[in-house]
Amino acid sequence: MGEKARRRIEQSYASMPLTTFLPGTRDLVIDADDNLWVQHFPRAGQANVTWTVFGNDGRVRATIALPATLEVYEIGRDYVLGRYIDADAAVPEVRLYRLMR
């Protein structure tokens, strides 16, 4: 990339307006029982992030804390499966968490 292109990109980023708020949610996942899992937007520096689980009647079934660095791939009847990235080692791991109902 040339110097002119780099300066143009820097100016573009510098002129972008910053938002004054964060989104309320980050991810939505349907589990094996057709419940909707809604991930709250993670806050900087917090190790865990809250997920709210809604039944198909729209009522809250549970509130669950999972690691903020866990990328959820699948939610079964009794487990959560995802990819976890350790902040210190930066090595991805597959993690399986048991759900107790």
C-alpha positions in Angstrom: 0.0 0.0 0.0 1.4 3.4 -1.0 1.8 6.4 1.3 -1.1 8.3 -0.4 -3.5 5.4 0.1 -2.5 5.0 3.8 -3.1 8.8 4.4 -6.5 8.6 2.7 -7.5 5.6 4.9 -6.3 7.4 8.0 -8.3 10.5 7.1 -11.4 8.4 6.4 -11.2 6.7 9.8 -10.5 10.0 11.5 -13.6 11.6 10.0 -16.0 8.7 10.9 -18.4 9.7 13.6 -18.2 7.5 16.7 -21.4 6.1 18.2 -22.6 7.3 21.5 -24.0 3.9 22.6 -23.3 0.2 22.3 -25.7 -2.3 20.8 -27.9 -4.2 23.3 -27.2 -7.6 21.9 -24.5 -9.4 20.1 -25.8 -12.9 19.1 -28.9 -14.9 18.8 -29.0 -18.8 18.9 -31.9 -21.2 18.9 -31.3 -24.3 21.0 -32.4 -27.9 20.6 -35.7 -27.2 22.4 -36.5 -24.1 20.2 -35.6 -21.6 23.0 -34.1 -18.3 21.9 -30.7 -17.5 23.5 -29.9 -13.7 23.3 -26.3 -12.7 24.1 -26.1 -9.3 25.8 -23.4 -7.1 24.3 -20.1 -7.8 26.1 -18.6 -5.0 28.2 -14.9 -4.3 28.0 -12.8 -6.0 30.6 -15.5 -8.4 31.8 -14.7 -12.1 31.8 -18.3 -13.2 31.4 -21.2 -12.2 29.3 -24.9 -12.7 30.1 -27.2 -14.7 27.9 -31.0 -14.5 28.4 -33.0 -17.6 27.3 -36.6 -17.1 26.1 -39.1 -19.9 25.6 -41.3 -20.1 22.6 -44.0 -18.3 24.6 -41.8 -15.3 24.9 -41.1 -15.7 28.7 -37.7 -15.6 30.2 -36.6 -19.2 31.0 -33.1 -18.5 32.4 -30.2 -16.0 32.6 -26.8 -17.6 32.1 -23.2 -16.3 32.3 -20.7 -17.7 29.8 -17.1 -16.6 29.0 -17.0 -13.5 26.9 -14.5 -15.1 24.6 -16.7 -18.1 23.9 -18.1 -18.2 20.4 -21.2 -20.4 20.7 -21.6 -23.0 17.9 -24.4 -25.2 19.3 -26.8 -25.4 22.2 -28.3 -28.8 23.0 -30.7 -29.9 25.7 -27.9 -30.3 28.3 -24.8 -28.6 26.8 -23.3 -25.5 25.2 -20.6 -26.1 22.6 -18.2 -23.4 21.4 -14.8 -22.1 20.6 -13.0 -20.4 23.4 -9.9 -18.3 22.9 -7.6 -17.9 25.9 -6.7 -14.2 26.2 -3.2 -14.9 27.4 -2.2 -17.8 25.1 -4.4 -16.7 22.1 -4.9 -20.4 21.4 -8.4 -21.5 20.4 -10.0 -24.4 22.3 -13.2 -26.4 21.8 -15.2 -26.2 25.0 -18.3 -28.1 26.1 -20.3 -26.8 29.0 -23.0 -28.8 30.8 -26.4 -27.3 31.3 -28.4 -28.2 34.4 -32.1 -27.8 34.1 
